[in-house]
């Protein structure tokens, strides 16, 4: 019962900015965990991110190539978390009613993730194809 009272109190103060940096980090990690648990697309993106990072390591990418890959991966994952956030906020506001503006907001945020994902494929091809070609030429 005590934890329920604590939860209600924390909800009451949820509009405030945390004064404790560690608690702020916990909130941020909760957002990442939520997205990982509840977004199928995020799970797929994390799988491909790990696969590409491991492949980059196996193919011995140099530091600058690996950094480009890492930035690309984090850009896609960040946008997917923002997309999840926007979709949740829109759902909260419109409840179960259809709204053309809500559809536009959700479609645009999904479109941003799509463009970042296409960009990541292009960058991945640019980074990986020369390395893979070298394997077959030797």
Order of alpha helices (4+ residues) and beta strands (2+ residues): alpha-alpha-alpha-alpha-alpha
